[in-house]
Amino acid sequence: MTANTEIKLRPLAAGDLAAVTRLDATNGGESRAGFFERRLQAEQQSPTGFFSCVAERGGEVAGFLLGHLLDGEFGGLERVAVLDAVAIDPAAQRQGLARKLVGEFDRSARERGASEMRTQAQWDRPGLVEFFSAAGFRLSPRLVLERPTEYVNF
């Protein structure tokens, strides 16, 4: 991918799913094809609650971002934008594409009444954590805890 080709931002389409799945696996390690198919369906059913943006360069998907909106989570009263997935083609990284995608999500989230954006990142993906830091994200005072459900015995 050449840096001087114009970037086009647009919503995710069904024809993008293979490219998005490939980019995500390249950046994250394993295919989440089912997740992306379900997200596209959810966005089609509830377009105001979900967000998708594809960065297209030279007719090819160079990156994408998916997010959604939450109302009143964990007792809060504010609408929150949640960045669920972002990935950029390795050949197009460090050229501002992810920043453009986050900027578009930020604009759309504010238009829809969100006052804050949240995301999560795996600690063993330092490049992603570094990007989020550069994009203005900070550690939350909240910890995300998880465990297998096999221990549920109420």
N, CA, C and O atoms as a GROMACS GRO file, in nm:
protein
  616
    1MET      N    1   0.084  -0.118   0.000
    1MET     CA    2   0.000   0.000   0.000
    1MET      C    3   0.088   0.124   0.000
    1MET      O    4   0.186   0.133   0.074
    2THR      N    5   0.052   0.216  -0.082
    2THR     CA    6   0.130   0.339  -0.087
    2THR      C    7   0.065   0.444  -0.001
    2THR      O    8  -0.057   0.453   0.007
    3ALA      N    9   0.148   0.524   0.063
    3ALA     CA   10   0.097   0.624   0.157
    3ALA      C   11   0.027   0.738   0.086
    3ALA      O   12  -0.051   0.809   0.150
    4ASN      N   13   0.051   0.759  -0.042
    4ASN     CA   14  -0.006   0.874  -0.109
    4ASN      C   15  -0.142   0.847  -0.173
    4ASN      O   16  -0.198   0.937  -0.235
    5THR      N   17  -0.196   0.726  -0.162
    5THR     CA   18  -0.328   0.694  -0.215
    5THR      C   19  -0.433   0.747  -0.119
    5THR      O   20  -0.420   0.733   0.002
    6GLU      N   21  -0.538   0.807  -0.174
    6GLU     CA   22  -0.643   0.867  -0.093
    6GLU      C   23  -0.716   0.763  -0.008
    6GLU      O   24  -0.740   0.650  -0.052
    7ILE      N   25  -0.749   0.802   0.114
    7ILE     CA   26  -0.822   0.717   0.208
    7ILE      C   27  -0.970   0.750   0.199
    7ILE      O   28  -1.009   0.866   0.198
    8LYS      N   29  -1.052   0.647   0.192
    8LYS     CA   30  -1.197   0.664   0.194
    8LYS      C   31  -1.248   0.593   0.319
    8LYS      O   32  -1.220   0.475   0.338
    9LEU      N   33  -1.323   0.663   0.403
    9LEU     CA   34  -1.385   0.604   0.520
    9LEU      C   35  -1.532   0.578   0.488
    9LEU      O   36  -1.600   0.664   0.433
   10ARG      N   37  -1.579   0.459   0.523
   10ARG     CA   38  -1.718   0.421   0.495
   10ARG      C   39  -1.760   0.312   0.592
   10ARG      O   40  -1.675   0.249   0.656
   11PRO      N   41  -1.891   0.288   0.605
   11PRO     CA   42  -1.938   0.181   0.693
   11PRO      C   43  -1.898   0.043   0.640
   11PRO      O   44  -1.875   0.025   0.520
   12LEU      N   45  -1.890  -0.052   0.731
   12LEU     CA   46  -1.862  -0.191   0.697
   12LEU      C   47  -1.974  -0.246   0.609
   12LEU      O   48  -2.092  -0.219   0.634
   13ALA      N   49  -1.939  -0.322   0.507
   13ALA     CA   50  -2.036  -0.389   0.421
   13ALA      C   51  -2.008  -0.539   0.424
   13ALA      O   52  -1.899  -0.583   0.460
   14ALA      N   53  -2.108  -0.618   0.386
   14ALA     CA   54  -2.093  -0.764   0.387
   14ALA      C   55  -1.973  -0.809   0.304
   14ALA      O   56  -1.907  -0.906   0.340
   15GLY      N   57  -1.945  -0.740   0.195
   15GLY     CA   58  -1.832  -0.776   0.111
   15GLY      C   59  -1.697  -0.752   0.175
   15GLY      O   60  -1.595  -0.796   0.122
   16ASP      N   61  -1.695  -0.683   0.289
   16ASP     CA   62  -1.570  -0.654   0.360
   16ASP      C   63  -1.532  -0.760   0.462
   16ASP      O   64  -1.420  -0.760   0.513
   17LEU      N   65  -1.624  -0.852   0.493
   17LEU     CA   66  -1.603  -0.943   0.605
   17LEU      C   67  -1.477  -1.027   0.593
   17LEU      O   68  -1.406  -1.046   0.692
   18ALA      N   69  -1.446  -1.077   0.475
   18ALA     CA   70  -1.325  -1.159   0.459
   18ALA      C   71  -1.200  -1.076   0.486
   18ALA      O   72  -1.108  -1.123   0.554
   19ALA      N   73  -1.195  -0.954   0.433
   19ALA     CA   74  -1.078  -0.868   0.453
   19ALA      C   75  -1.065  -0.827   0.599
   19ALA      O   76  -0.954  -0.824   0.653
   20VAL      N   77  -1.177  -0.795   0.663
   20VAL     CA   78  -1.175  -0.754   0.804
   20VAL      C   79  -1.129  -0.870   0.891
   20VAL      O   80  -1.048  -0.852   0.982
   21THR      N   81  -1.181  -0.990   0.864
   21THR     CA   82  -1.141  -1.108   0.940
   21THR      C   83  -0.992  -1.135   0.924
   21THR      O   84  -0.923  -1.167   1.021
   22ARG      N   85  -0.941  -1.122   0.802
   22ARG     CA   86  -0.798  -1.143   0.776
   22ARG      C   87  -0.714  -1.040   0.850
   22ARG      O   88  -0.615  -1.076   0.914
   23LEU      N   89  -0.752  -0.912   0.842
   23LEU     CA   90  -0.676  -0.807   0.911
   23LEU      C   91  -0.676  -0.830   1.061
   23LEU      O   92  -0.573  -0.815   1.127
   24ASP      N   93  -0.791  -0.865   1.116
   24ASP     CA   94  -0.801  -0.888   1.259
   24ASP      C   95  -0.712  -1.005   1.301
   24ASP      O   96  -0.642  -0.996   1.402
   25ALA      N   97  -0.714  -1.113   1.224
   25ALA     CA   98  -0.630  -1.229   1.256
   25ALA      C   99  -0.482  -1.195   1.243
   25ALA      O  100  -0.400  -1.242   1.322
   26THR      N  101  -0.447  -1.113   1.145
   26THR     CA  102  -0.308  -1.071   1.127
   26THR      C  103  -0.260  -0.992   1.248
   26THR      O  104  -0.145  -1.005   1.291
   27ASN      N  105  -0.348  -0.910   1.303
   27ASN     CA  106  -0.312  -0.826   1.416
   27ASN      C  107  -0.336  -0.893   1.551
   27ASN      O  108  -0.271  -0.858   1.649
   28GLY      N  109  -0.429  -0.989   1.557
   28GLY     CA  110  -0.465  -1.046   1.686
   28GLY      C  111  -0.440  -1.194   1.703
   28GLY      O  112  -0.446  -1.244   1.815
   29GLY      N  113  -0.412  -1.265   1.596
   29GLY     CA  114  -0.372  -1.403   1.611
   29GLY      C  115  -0.469  -1.510   1.569
   29GLY      O  116  -0.425  -1.618   1.527
   30GLU      N  117  -0.600  -1.488   1.578
   30GLU     CA  118  -0.693  -1.593   1.540
   30GLU      C  119  -0.815  -1.533   1.473
   30GLU      O  120  -0.847  -1.416   1.494
   31SER      N  121  -0.883  -1.612   1.393
   31SER     CA  122  -0.999  -1.565   1.319
   31SER      C  123  -1.119  -1.547   1.411
   31SER      O  124  -1.149  -1.632   1.495
   32ARG      N  125  -1.188  -1.435   1.393
   32ARG     CA  126  -1.313  -1.410   1.465
   32ARG      C  127  -1.424  -1.383   1.365
   32ARG      O  128  -1.504  -1.290   1.382
   33ALA      N  129  -1.429  -1.464   1.259
   33ALA     CA  130  -1.525  -1.444   1.150
   33ALA      C  131  -1.668  -1.436   1.202
   33ALA      O  132  -1.745  -1.349   1.161
   34GLY      N  133  -1.706  -1.527   1.292
   34GLY     CA  134  -1.842  -1.527   1.346
   34GLY      C  135  -1.875  -1.398   1.419
   34GLY      O  136  -1.986  -1.346   1.407
   35PHE      N  137  -1.780  -1.345   1.494
   35PHE     CA  138  -1.799  -1.219   1.566
   35PHE      C  139  -1.831  -1.107   1.467
   35PHE      O  140  -1.925  -1.030   1.488
   36PHE      N  141  -1.753  -1.098   1.359
   36PHE     CA  142  -1.774  -0.990   1.263
   36PHE      C  143  -1.906  -1.005   1.188
   36PHE      O  144  -1.972  -0.905   1.158
   37GLU      N  145  -1.944  -1.128   1.157
   37GLU     CA  146  -2.074  -1.151   1.092
   37GLU      C  147  -2.188  -1.107   1.183
   37GLU      O  148  -2.281  -1.040   1.138
   38ARG      N  149  -2.181  -1.145   1.312
   38ARG     CA  150  -2.286  -1.106   1.407
   38ARG      C  151  -2.289  -0.955   1.428
   38ARG      O  152  -2.397  -0.896   1.441
   39ARG      N  153  -2.172  -0.892   1.431
   39ARG     CA  154  -2.168  -0.746   1.449
   39ARG      C  155  -2.230  -0.673   1.332
   39ARG      O  156  -2.302  -0.575   1.352
   40LEU      N  157  -2.205  -0.719   1.210
   40LEU     CA  158  -2.266  -0.657   1.093
   40LEU      C  159  -2.418  -0.672   1.100
   40LEU      O  160  -2.490  -0.576   1.071
   41GLN      N  161  -2.466  -0.789   1.138
   41GLN     CA  162  -2.610  -0.810   1.154
   41GLN      C  163  -2.668  -0.719   1.261
   41GLN      O  164  -2.774  -0.660   1.242
   42ALA      N  165  -2.598  -0.707   1.374
   42ALA     CA  166  -2.645  -0.620   1.483
   42ALA      C  167  -2.652  -0.475   1.437
   42ALA      O  168  -2.747  -0.404   1.470
   43GLU      N  169  -2.552  -0.431   1.363
   43GLU     CA  170  -2.553  -0.292   1.315
   43GLU      C  171  -2.666  -0.270   1.216
   43GLU      O  172  -2.727  -0.163   1.215
   44GLN      N  173  -2.696  -0.368   1.134
   44GLN     CA  174  -2.806  -0.355   1.039
   44GLN      C  175  -2.940  -0.348   1.111
   44GLN      O  176  -3.031  -0.279   1.066
   45GLN      N  177  -2.952  -0.421   1.223
   45GLN     CA  178  -3.077  -0.422   1.300
   45GLN      C  179  -3.090  -0.300   1.391
   45GLN      O  180  -3.202  -0.257   1.419
   46SER      N  181  -2.978  -0.246   1.438
   46SER     CA  182  -2.979  -0.132   1.530
   46SER      C  183  -2.869  -0.034   1.491
   46SER      O  184  -2.768  -0.023   1.561
   47PRO      N  185  -2.888   0.039   1.380
   47PRO     CA  186  -2.781   0.126   1.331
   47PRO      C  187  -2.741   0.238   1.426
   47PRO      O  188  -2.628   0.288   1.417
   48THR      N  189  -2.829   0.280   1.515
   48THR     CA  190  -2.790   0.388   1.607
   48THR      C  191  -2.712   0.336   1.727
   48THR      O  192  -2.648   0.415   1.797
   49GLY      N  193  -2.716   0.206   1.754
   49GLY     CA  194  -2.645   0.150   1.868
   49GLY      C  195  -2.508   0.093   1.836
   49GLY      O  196  -2.431   0.061   1.926
   50PHE      N  197  -2.479   0.080   1.707
   50PHE     CA  198  -2.352   0.021   1.666
   50PHE      C  199  -2.283   0.111   1.565
   50PHE      O  200  -2.346   0.195   1.501
   51PHE      N  201  -2.153   0.094   1.553
   51PHE     CA  202  -2.073   0.176   1.463
   51PHE      C  203  -1.971   0.087   1.393
   51PHE      O  204  -1.912  -0.002   1.455
   52SER      N  205  -1.951   0.112   1.265
   52SER     CA  206  -1.843   0.046   1.193
   52SER      C  207  -1.785   0.145   1.094
   52SER      O  208  -1.855   0.231   1.040
   53CYS      N  209  -1.657   0.132   1.071
   53CYS     CA  210  -1.591   0.218   0.974
   53CYS      C  211  -1.476   0.140   0.912
   53CYS      O  212  -1.394   0.081   0.983
   54VAL      N  213  -1.471   0.142   0.781
   54VAL     CA  214  -1.364   0.078   0.706
   54VAL      C  215  -1.281   0.188   0.642
   54VAL      O  216  -1.336   0.283   0.585
   55ALA      N  217  -1.150   0.175   0.651
   55ALA     CA  218  -1.059   0.265   0.579
   55ALA      C  219  -1.019   0.192   0.452
   55ALA      O  220  -0.956   0.087   0.455
   56GLU      N  221  -1.057   0.251   0.341
   56GLU     CA  222  -1.029   0.191   0.211
   56GLU      C  223  -0.923   0.274   0.140
   56GLU      O  224  -0.932   0.396   0.134
   57ARG      N  225  -0.824   0.206   0.086
   57ARG     CA  226  -0.717   0.274   0.012
   57ARG      C  227  -0.695   0.197  -0.118
   57ARG      O  228  -0.665   0.077  -0.116
   58GLY      N  229  -0.709   0.266  -0.229
   58GLY     CA  230  -0.689   0.200  -0.358
   58GLY      C  231  -0.784   0.084  -0.380
   58GLY      O  232  -0.747  -0.014  -0.444
   59GLY      N  233  -0.907   0.095  -0.329
   59GLY     CA  234  -1.006  -0.010  -0.346
   59GLY      C  235  -0.990  -0.129  -0.252
   59GLY      O  236  -1.068  -0.224  -0.260
   60GLU      N  237  -0.891  -0.125  -0.165
   60GLU     CA  238  -0.864  -0.235  -0.071
   60GLU      C  239  -0.893  -0.190   0.072
   60GLU      O  240  -0.874  -0.073   0.107
   61VAL      N  241  -0.940  -0.283   0.155
   61VAL     CA  242  -0.960  -0.254   0.297
   61VAL      C  243  -0.823  -0.247   0.363
   61VAL      O  244  -0.750  -0.345   0.368
   62ALA      N  245  -0.790  -0.128   0.412
   62ALA     CA  246  -0.660  -0.107   0.478
   62ALA      C  247  -0.673  -0.108   0.630
   62ALA      O  248  -0.573  -0.121   0.700
   63GLY      N  249  -0.795  -0.095   0.680
   63GLY     CA  250  -0.818  -0.095   0.824
   63GLY      C  251  -0.965  -0.087   0.854
   63GLY      O  252  -1.047  -0.062   0.766
   64PHE      N  253  -0.999  -0.108   0.981
   64PHE     CA  254  -1.140  -0.100   1.022
   64PHE      C  255  -1.148  -0.071   1.171
   64PHE      O  256  -1.050  -0.088   1.244
   65LEU      N  257  -1.265  -0.026   1.214
   65LEU     CA  258  -1.295  -0.006   1.355
   65LEU      C  259  -1.442  -0.041   1.376
   65LEU      O  260  -1.527  -0.006   1.294
   66LEU      N  261  -1.471  -0.112   1.484
   66LEU     CA  262  -1.608  -0.144   1.524
   66LEU      C  263  -1.629  -0.094   1.666
   66LEU      O  264  -1.540  -0.102   1.750
   67GLY      N  265  -1.748  -0.043   1.692
   67GLY     CA  266  -1.781   0.003   1.826
   67GLY      C  267  -1.931  -0.006   1.850
   67GLY      O  268  -2.008  -0.037   1.759
   68HIS      N  269  -1.970   0.023   1.972
   68HIS     CA  270  -2.112   0.028   2.005
   68HIS      C  271  -2.132   0.128   2.118
   68HIS      O  272  -2.036   0.175   2.180
   69LEU      N  273  -2.258   0.160   2.144
   69LEU     CA  274  -2.293   0.254   2.251
   69LEU      C  275  -2.364   0.181   2.364
   69LEU      O  276  -2.443   0.090   2.341
   70LEU      N  277  -2.333   0.222   2.486
   70LEU     CA  278  -2.397   0.167   2.606
   70LEU      C  279  -2.462   0.281   2.683
   70LEU      O  280  -2.408   0.392   2.690
   71ASP      N  281  -2.578   0.253   2.741
   71ASP     CA  282  -2.646   0.351   2.825
   71ASP      C  283  -2.653   0.301   2.967
   71ASP      O  284  -2.703   0.192   2.993
   72GLY      N  285  -2.602   0.380   3.061
   72GLY     CA  286  -2.618   0.353   3.202
   72GLY      C  287  -2.555   0.224   3.251
   72GLY      O  288  -2.614   0.155   3.335
   73GLU      N  289  -2.439   0.190   3.202
   73GLU     CA  290  -2.372   0.068   3.247
   73GLU      C  291  -2.318   0.083   3.389
   73GLU      O  292  -2.272   0.191   3.427
   74PHE      N  293  -2.324  -0.023   3.466
   74PHE     CA  294  -2.272  -0.028   3.603
   74PHE      C  295  -2.323   0.089   3.688
   74PHE      O  296  -2.248   0.145   3.768
   75GLY      N  297  -2.450   0.125   3.669
   75GLY     CA  298  -2.511   0.230   3.749
   75GLY      C  299  -2.483   0.370   3.701
   75GLY      O  300  -2.534   0.466   3.760
   76GLY      N  301  -2.404   0.387   3.597
   76GLY     CA  302  -2.376   0.520   3.544
   76GLY      C  303  -2.495   0.574   3.468
   76GLY      O  304  -2.583   0.498   3.426
   77LEU      N  305  -2.498   0.703   3.450
   77LEU     CA  306  -2.609   0.767   3.380
   77LEU      C  307  -2.570   0.811   3.239
   77LEU      O  308  -2.657   0.844   3.158
   78GLU      N  309  -2.443   0.812   3.210
   78GLU     CA  310  -2.394   0.866   3.084
   78GLU      C  311  -2.393   0.760   2.974
   78GLU      O  312  -2.376   0.640   3.000
   79ARG      N  313  -2.411   0.806   2.852
   79ARG     CA  314  -2.393   0.719   2.735
   79ARG      C  315  -2.244   0.707   2.709
   79ARG      O  316  -2.172   0.807   2.709
   80VAL      N  317  -2.198   0.585   2.685
   80VAL     CA  318  -2.057   0.557   2.666
   80VAL      C  319  -2.037   0.488   2.531
   80VAL      O  320  -2.114   0.399   2.494
   81ALA      N  321  -1.935   0.530   2.459
   81ALA     CA  322  -1.896   0.464   2.334
   81ALA      C  323  -1.789   0.361   2.367
   81ALA      O  324  -1.693   0.390   2.438
   82VAL      N  325  -1.806   0.240   2.316
   82VAL     CA  326  -1.712   0.132   2.341
   82VAL      C  327  -1.646   0.092   2.208
   82VAL      O  328  -1.714   0.050   2.114
   83LEU      N  329  -1.515   0.105   2.203
   83LEU     CA  330  -1.439   0.065   2.085
   83LEU      C  331  -1.410  -0.084   2.101
   83LEU      O  332  -1.335  -0.125   2.189
   84ASP      N  333  -1.471  -0.166   2.014
   84ASP     CA  334  -1.462  -0.311   2.026
   84ASP      C  335  -1.345  -0.372   1.951
   84ASP      O  336  -1.283  -0.466   2.000
   85ALA      N  337  -1.315  -0.322   1.834
   85ALA     CA  338  -1.210  -0.382   1.752
   85ALA      C  339  -1.155  -0.277   1.656
   85ALA      O  340  -1.229  -0.198   1.598
   86VAL      N  341  -1.024  -0.279   1.641
   86VAL     CA  342  -0.958  -0.192   1.543
   86VAL      C  343  -0.836  -0.268   1.491
   86VAL      O  344  -0.764  -0.331   1.568
   87ALA      N  345  -0.815  -0.260   1.362
   87ALA     CA  346  -0.696  -0.324   1.303
   87ALA      C  347  -0.660  -0.251   1.175
   87ALA      O  348  -0.746  -0.202   1.102
   88ILE      N  349  -0.531  -0.245   1.150
   88ILE     CA  350  -0.477  -0.181   1.030
   88ILE      C  351  -0.385  -0.281   0.961
   88ILE      O  352  -0.309  -0.353   1.027
   89ASP      N  353  -0.391  -0.286   0.829
   89ASP     CA  354  -0.300  -0.369   0.751
   89ASP      C  355  -0.157  -0.333   0.790
   89ASP      O  356  -0.123  -0.215   0.792
   90PRO      N  357  -0.072  -0.432   0.820
   90PRO     CA  358   0.066  -0.400   0.860
   90PRO      C  359   0.139  -0.309   0.762
   90PRO      O  360   0.221  -0.227   0.803
   91ALA      N  361   0.110  -0.321   0.633
   91ALA     CA  362   0.175  -0.236   0.533
   91ALA      C  363   0.127  -0.091   0.539
   91ALA      O  364   0.189  -0.002   0.481
   92ALA      N  365   0.015  -0.067   0.609
   92ALA     CA  366  -0.042   0.067   0.616
   92ALA      C  367  -0.032   0.127   0.757
   92ALA      O  368  -0.083   0.236   0.781
   93GLN      N  369   0.034   0.057   0.849
   93GLN     CA  370   0.044   0.108   0.986
   93GLN      C  371   0.138   0.228   0.993
   93GLN      O  372   0.224   0.248   0.908
   94ARG      N  373   0.117   0.307   1.097
   94ARG     CA  374   0.197   0.428   1.124
   94ARG      C  375   0.184   0.532   1.014
   94ARG      O  376   0.277   0.608   0.986
   95GLN      N  377   0.065   0.535   0.953
   95GLN     CA  378   0.036   0.635   0.851
   95GLN      C  379  -0.089   0.715   0.886
   95GLN      O  380  -0.140   0.791   0.803
   96GLY      N  381  -0.139   0.700   1.008
   96GLY     CA  382  -0.252   0.778   1.054
   96GLY      C  383  -0.389   0.717   1.030
   96GLY      O  384  -0.490   0.782   1.059
   97LEU      N  385  -0.396   0.595   0.976
   97LEU     CA  386  -0.527   0.536   0.948
   97LEU      C  387  -0.606   0.508   1.076
   97LEU      O  388  -0.724   0.541   1.084
   98ALA      N  389  -0.543   0.448   1.174
   98ALA     CA  390  -0.613   0.417   1.299
   98ALA      C  391  -0.660   0.545   1.367
   98ALA      O  392  -0.769   0.549   1.424
   99ARG      N  393  -0.579   0.648   1.362
   99ARG     CA  394  -0.617   0.777   1.421
   99ARG      C  395  -0.740   0.834   1.349
   99ARG      O  396  -0.829   0.890   1.413
  100LYS      N  397  -0.744   0.820   1.216
  100LYS     CA  398  -0.861   0.865   1.139
  100LYS      C  399  -0.986   0.787   1.179
  100LYS      O  400  -1.093   0.844   1.195
  101LEU      N  401  -0.971   0.655   1.194
  101LEU     CA  402  -1.084   0.572   1.233
  101LEU      C  403  -1.135   0.608   1.372
  101LEU      O  404  -1.256   0.621   1.393
  102VAL      N  405  -1.044   0.624   1.468
  102VAL     CA  406  -1.085   0.663   1.604
  102VAL      C  407  -1.150   0.801   1.601
  102VAL      O  408  -1.249   0.825   1.672
  103GLY      N  409  -1.096   0.892   1.522
  103GLY     CA  410  -1.156   1.025   1.509
  103GLY      C  411  -1.297   1.021   1.455
  103GLY      O  412  -1.384   1.094   1.502
  104GLU      N  413  -1.320   0.935   1.358
  104GLU     CA  414  -1.455   0.921   1.301
  104GLU      C  415  -1.550   0.859   1.404
  104GLU      O  416  -1.666   0.900   1.414
  105PHE      N  417  -1.502   0.761   1.479
  105PHE     CA  418  -1.584   0.701   1.585
  105PHE      C  419  -1.615   0.805   1.692
  105PHE      O  420  -1.728   0.812   1.740
  106ASP      N  421  -1.517   0.884   1.730
  106ASP     CA  422  -1.536   0.989   1.829
  106ASP      C  423  -1.644   1.087   1.783
  106ASP      O  424  -1.733   1.122   1.860
  107ARG      N  425  -1.634   1.132   1.658
  107ARG     CA  426  -1.732   1.227   1.604
  107ARG      C  427  -1.872   1.166   1.606
  107ARG      O  428  -1.967   1.230   1.652
  108SER      N  429  -1.885   1.043   1.558
  108SER     CA  430  -2.015   0.976   1.554
  108SER      C  431  -2.070   0.953   1.695
  108SER      O  432  -2.189   0.972   1.719
  109ALA      N  433  -1.984   0.913   1.788
  109ALA     CA  434  -2.028   0.888   1.926
  109ALA      C  435  -2.079   1.017   1.991
  109ALA      O  436  -2.182   1.015   2.058
  110ARG      N  437  -2.008   1.128   1.970
  110ARG     CA  438  -2.053   1.256   2.026
  110ARG      C  439  -2.188   1.296   1.966
  110ARG      O  440  -2.275   1.345   2.037
  111GLU      N  441  -2.205   1.276   1.835
  111GLU     CA  442  -2.332   1.307   1.770
  111GLU      C  443  -2.446   1.225   1.829
  111GLU      O  444  -2.560   1.270   1.831
  112ARG      N  445  -2.415   1.106   1.878
  112ARG     CA  446  -2.517   1.017   1.934
  112ARG      C  447  -2.529   1.032   2.086
  112ARG      O  448  -2.598   0.953   2.151
  113GLY      N  449  -2.462   1.131   2.142
  113GLY     CA  450  -2.478   1.162   2.284
  113GLY      C  451  -2.379   1.099   2.379
  113GLY      O  452  -2.396   1.110   2.500
  114ALA      N  453  -2.276   1.034   2.329
  114ALA     CA  454  -2.176   0.974   2.418
  114ALA      C  455  -2.081   1.081   2.470
  114ALA      O  456  -2.042   1.172   2.396
  115SER      N  457  -2.044   1.069   2.595
  115SER     CA  458  -1.953   1.166   2.655
  115SER      C  459  -1.817   1.104   2.688
  115SER      O  460  -1.726   1.175   2.732
  116GLU      N  461  -1.804   0.975   2.668
  116GLU     CA  462  -1.680   0.906   2.703
  116GLU      C  463  -1.663   0.787   2.609
  116GLU      O  464  -1.760   0.730   2.559
  117MET      N  465  -1.537   0.749   2.585
  117MET     CA  466  -1.506   0.632   2.504
  117MET      C  467  -1.423   0.536   2.588
  117MET      O  468  -1.332   0.577   2.661
  118ARG      N  469  -1.455   0.408   2.576
  118ARG     CA  470  -1.381   0.304   2.649
  118ARG      C  471  -1.337   0.195   2.552
  118ARG      O  472  -1.396   0.176   2.446
  119THR      N  473  -1.234   0.126   2.591
  119THR     CA  474  -1.189   0.009   2.517
  119THR      C  475  -1.110  -0.080   2.610
  119THR      O  476  -1.084  -0.044   2.725
  120GLN      N  477  -1.071  -0.196   2.561
  120GLN     CA  478  -0.986  -0.288   2.634
  120GLN      C  479  -0.875  -0.334   2.541
  120GLN      O  480  -0.893  -0.335   2.419
  121ALA      N  481  -0.763  -0.372   2.597
  121ALA     CA  482  -0.652  -0.424   2.518
  121ALA      C  483  -0.582  -0.532   2.596
  121ALA      O  484  -0.570  -0.525   2.719
  122GLN      N  485  -0.536  -0.633   2.526
  122GLN     CA  486  -0.458  -0.737   2.591
  122GLN      C  487  -0.322  -0.680   2.629
  122GLN      O  488  -0.260  -0.609   2.550
  123TRP      N  489  -0.276  -0.710   2.748
  123TRP     CA  490  -0.150  -0.655   2.797
  123TRP      C  491  -0.031  -0.700   2.713
  123TRP      O  492   0.071  -0.632   2.710
  124ASP      N  493  -0.044  -0.814   2.643
  124ASP     CA  494   0.068  -0.864   2.564
  124ASP      C  495   0.067  -0.812   2.419
  124ASP      O  496   0.133  -0.869   2.331
  125ARG      N  497  -0.008  -0.706   2.395
  125ARG     CA  498  -0.008  -0.639   2.265
  125ARG      C  499   0.038  -0.495   2.284
  125ARG      O  500  -0.042  -0.402   2.273
  126PRO      N  501   0.167  -0.476   2.313
  126PRO     CA  502   0.217  -0.343   2.348
  126PRO      C  503   0.197  -0.238   2.239
  126PRO      O  504   0.180  -0.120   2.270
  127GLY      N  505   0.198  -0.278   2.113
  127GLY     CA  506   0.176  -0.182   2.005
  127GLY      C  507   0.036  -0.123   2.012
  127GLY      O  508   0.017  -0.003   1.989
  128LEU      N  509  -0.062  -0.206   2.043
  128LEU     CA  510  -0.200  -0.159   2.055
  128LEU      C  511  -0.216  -0.071   2.178
  128LEU      O  512  -0.280   0.034   2.172
  129VAL      N  513  -0.158  -0.113   2.290
  129VAL     CA  514  -0.164  -0.032   2.412
  129VAL      C  515  -0.098   0.104   2.388
  129VAL      O  516  -0.150   0.207   2.432
  130GLU      N  517   0.014   0.104   2.320
  130GLU     CA  518   0.085   0.228   2.288
  130GLU      C  519  -0.001   0.318   2.200
  130GLU      O  520  -0.007   0.439   2.222
  131PHE      N  521  -0.068   0.260   2.100
  131PHE     CA  522  -0.157   0.339   2.015
  131PHE      C  523  -0.270   0.400   2.096
  131PHE      O  524  -0.298   0.520   2.084
  132PHE      N  525  -0.335   0.319   2.180
  132PHE     CA  526  -0.445   0.372   2.261
  132PHE      C  527  -0.397   0.487   2.349
  132PHE      O  528  -0.468   0.586   2.365
  133SER      N  529  -0.281   0.474   2.407
  133SER     CA  530  -0.225   0.582   2.488
  133SER      C  531  -0.206   0.708   2.404
  133SER      O  532  -0.243   0.818   2.448
  134ALA      N  533  -0.150   0.694   2.286
  134ALA     CA  534  -0.129   0.809   2.197
  134ALA      C  535  -0.261   0.870   2.152
  134ALA      O  536  -0.267   0.989   2.122
  135ALA      N  537  -0.368   0.788   2.148
  135ALA     CA  538  -0.500   0.837   2.107
  135ALA      C  539  -0.577   0.898   2.224
  135ALA      O  540  -0.694   0.935   2.207
  136GLY      N  541  -0.515   0.908   2.341
  136GLY     CA  542  -0.579   0.975   2.454
  136GLY      C  543  -0.643   0.885   2.557
  136GLY      O  544  -0.697   0.934   2.656
  137PHE      N  545  -0.638   0.754   2.539
  137PHE     CA  546  -0.694   0.663   2.639
  137PHE      C  547  -0.599   0.656   2.758
  137PHE      O  548  -0.477   0.662   2.743
  138ARG      N  549  -0.657   0.642   2.877
  138ARG     CA  550  -0.580   0.628   3.000
  138ARG      C  551  -0.635   0.508   3.077
  138ARG      O  552  -0.748   0.464   3.054
  139LEU      N  553  -0.554   0.455   3.167
  139LEU     CA  554  -0.601   0.344   3.250
  139LEU      C  555  -0.724   0.387   3.328
  139LEU      O  556  -0.728   0.497   3.383
  140SER      N  557  -0.821   0.300   3.332
  140SER     CA  558  -0.944   0.326   3.405
  140SER      C  559  -0.925   0.286   3.551
  140SER      O  560  -0.844   0.198   3.581
  141PRO      N  561  -0.998   0.348   3.641
  141PRO     CA  562  -0.990   0.306   3.781
  141PRO      C  563  -1.060   0.171   3.804
  141PRO      O  564  -1.059   0.119   3.916
  142ARG      N  565  -1.120   0.117   3.702
  142ARG     CA  566  -1.194  -0.008   3.712
  142ARG      C  567  -1.106  -0.123   3.662
  142ARG      O  568  -1.034  -0.108   3.563
  143LEU      N  569  -1.112  -0.236   3.728
  143LEU     CA  570  -1.042  -0.357   3.684
  143LEU      C  571  -1.140  -0.450   3.616
  143LEU      O  572  -1.253  -0.466   3.662
  144VAL      N  573  -1.099  -0.511   3.509
  144VAL     CA  574  -1.179  -0.613   3.443
  144VAL      C  575  -1.133  -0.747   3.497
  144VAL      O  576  -1.016  -0.784   3.485
  145LEU      N  577  -1.226  -0.820   3.556
  145LEU     CA  578  -1.196  -0.950   3.616
  145LEU      C  579  -1.270  -1.057   3.537
  145LEU      O  580  -1.380  -1.034   3.489
  146GLU      N  581  -1.210  -1.175   3.525
  146GLU     CA  582  -1.276  -1.283   3.456
  146GLU      C  583  -1.234  -1.417   3.515
  146GLU      O  584  -1.130  -1.428   3.579
  147ARG      N  585  -1.318  -1.518   3.492
  147ARG     CA  586  -1.288  -1.653   3.534
  147ARG      C  587  -1.376  -1.748   3.454
  147ARG      O  588  -1.478  -1.705   3.400
  148PRO      N  589  -1.339  -1.874   3.446
  148PRO     CA  590  -1.422  -1.971   3.374
  148PRO      C  591  -1.555  -1.990   3.446
  148PRO      O  592  -1.562  -1.980   3.568
  149THR      N  593  -1.661  -2.018   3.371
  149THR     CA  594  -1.793  -2.036   3.432
  149THR      C  595  -1.808  -2.171   3.501
  149THR      O  596  -1.906  -2.192   3.573
  150GLU      N  597  -1.715  -2.262   3.482
  150GLU     CA  598  -1.725  -2.393   3.545
  150GLU      C  599  -1.724  -2.385   3.697
  150GLU      O  600  -1.764  -2.480   3.764
  151TYR      N  601  -1.679  -2.273   3.752
  151TYR     CA  602  -1.673  -2.257   3.897
  151TYR      C  603  -1.799  -2.194   3.956
  151TYR      O  604  -1.808  -2.173   4.077
  152VAL      N  605  -1.895  -2.165   3.870
  152VAL     CA  606  -2.019  -2.106   3.920
  152VAL      C  607  -2.098  -2.215   3.992
  152VAL      O  608  -2.135  -2.315   3.931
  153ASN      N  609  -2.123  -2.194   4.121
  153ASN     CA  610  -2.193  -2.294   4.200
  153ASN      C  611  -2.274  -2.220   4.307
  153ASN      O  612  -2.238  -2.219   4.424
  154PHE      N  613  -2.383  -2.160   4.264
  154PHE     CA  614  -2.464  -2.081   4.358
  154PHE      C  615  -2.573  -2.164   4.418
  154PHE      O  616  -2.651  -2.114   4.499
   0.00000   0.00000   0.00000
